[in-house]
Protein backbone atom coordinates (compact mmCIF):
# COMPACT_ATOMS: atom_id res chain seq x y z
CA UNK A 1 0.00 0.00 0.00
CA UNK A 2 2.92 2.37 0.67
CA UNK A 3 3.81 2.64 -3.02
CA UNK A 4 0.22 3.66 -3.84
CA UNK A 5 0.18 6.36 -1.16
CA UNK A 6 3.60 7.61 -2.31
CA UNK A 7 1.97 8.62 -5.61
CA UNK A 8 0.03 11.22 -3.58
CA UNK A 9 3.15 12.91 -2.10
CA UNK A 10 2.79 16.69 -2.16
CA UNK A 11 -0.93 16.57 -3.00
CA UNK A 12 -3.85 17.78 -0.87
CA UNK A 13 -5.72 14.56 0.02
CA UNK A 14 -8.57 13.13 2.05
CA UNK A 15 -8.00 9.83 3.84
CA UNK A 16 -11.00 7.79 4.92
CA UNK A 17 -10.20 5.76 8.02
CA UNK A 18 -11.49 2.36 9.14
CA UNK A 19 -13.04 3.99 12.22
CA UNK A 20 -15.37 6.01 9.98
CA UNK A 21 -13.48 9.28 10.39
CA UNK A 22 -11.34 11.20 7.95
CA UNK A 23 -7.97 12.90 7.90
CA UNK A 24 -6.98 15.51 5.36
CA UNK A 25 -4.00 17.59 4.37
CA UNK A 26 -0.96 17.59 2.13
CA UNK A 27 0.83 14.24 2.14
CA UNK A 28 4.37 15.00 3.34
CA UNK A 29 5.91 11.56 3.83
CA UNK A 30 5.23 7.84 3.82
CA UNK A 31 7.49 5.65 5.95
CA UNK A 32 7.44 2.66 8.26
CA UNK A 33 3.68 2.20 8.05
CA UNK A 34 2.83 5.86 8.73
CA UNK A 35 1.58 8.72 6.53
CA UNK A 36 2.41 12.27 7.62
CA UNK A 37 -0.07 15.00 6.67
CA UNK A 38 0.23 18.77 6.99
CA UNK A 39 -3.02 20.72 7.47
CA UNK A 40 -3.80 24.25 6.30
CA UNK A 41 -2.41 25.70 9.55
CA UNK A 42 0.93 23.95 9.07
CA UNK A 43 0.29 21.40 11.81
CA UNK A 44 1.44 17.83 11.22
CA UNK A 45 -0.43 14.64 11.93
CA UNK A 46 0.53 11.01 11.42
CA UNK A 47 -1.90 8.30 10.37
CA UNK A 48 -1.16 4.58 10.56
CA UNK A 49 -1.53 3.00 7.10
CA UNK A 50 -3.30 -0.04 8.59
CA UNK A 51 -6.33 2.17 9.28
CA UNK A 52 -6.61 3.85 5.87
CA UNK A 53 -9.47 2.46 3.80
CA UNK A 54 -9.45 5.08 1.01
CA UNK A 55 -7.27 7.94 -0.19
CA UNK A 56 -8.11 10.51 -2.83
CA UNK A 57 -7.05 13.95 -3.91
CA UNK A 58 -9.15 16.69 -2.31
CA UNK A 59 -11.75 17.91 -4.84
CA UNK A 60 -11.36 21.50 -6.05
CA UNK A 61 -13.92 23.92 -7.45
CA UNK A 62 -13.41 25.90 -10.67
CA UNK A 63 -11.43 28.56 -8.73
CA UNK A 64 -9.01 25.96 -7.37
CA UNK A 65 -10.36 26.10 -3.81
CA UNK A 66 -11.41 23.10 -1.76
CA UNK A 67 -14.94 21.82 -2.31
CA UNK A 68 -16.96 20.22 0.46
CA UNK A 69 -16.42 16.45 0.57
CA UNK A 70 -19.68 14.51 0.48
CA UNK A 71 -19.50 10.77 1.03
Secondary structure as the mmCIF struct_conf table of DSSP 4:
data_model
#
loop_
_struct_conf.conf_type_id
_struct_conf.id
_struct_conf.beg_label_comp_id
_struct_conf.beg_label_asym_id
_struct_conf.beg_label_seq_id
_struct_conf.end_label_comp_id
_struct_conf.end_label_asym_id
_struct_conf.end_label_seq_id
HELX_RH_AL_P HELX_RH_AL_P1 UNK A 2 UNK A 6
TURN_TY1_P TURN_TY1_P1 UNK A 7 UNK A 10
BEND BEND1 UNK A 11 UNK A 11
STRN STRN1 UNK A 12 UNK A 17
TURN_TY1_P TURN_TY1_P2 UNK A 18 UNK A 19
BEND BEND2 UNK A 20 UNK A 20
STRN STRN2 UNK A 22 UNK A 31
TURN_TY1_P TURN_TY1_P3 UNK A 32 UNK A 33
STRN STRN3 UNK A 34 UNK A 38
TURN_TY1_P TURN_TY1_P4 UNK A 40 UNK A 41
BEND BEND3 UNK A 42 UNK A 42
STRN STRN4 UNK A 44 UNK A 48
HELX_RH_3T_P HELX_RH_3T_P1 UNK A 49 UNK A 51
STRN STRN5 UNK A 52 UNK A 57
HELX_LH_PP_P HELX_LH_PP_P1 UNK A 58 UNK A 59
STRN STRN6 UNK A 60 UNK A 60
TURN_TY1_P TURN_TY1_P5 UNK A 62 UNK A 63
BEND BEND4 UNK A 64 UNK A 64
HELX_LH_PP_P HELX_LH_PP_P2 UNK A 65 UNK A 65
STRN STRN7 UNK A 66 UNK A 66
HELX_LH_PP_P HELX_LH_PP_P3 UNK A 67 UNK A 69
#
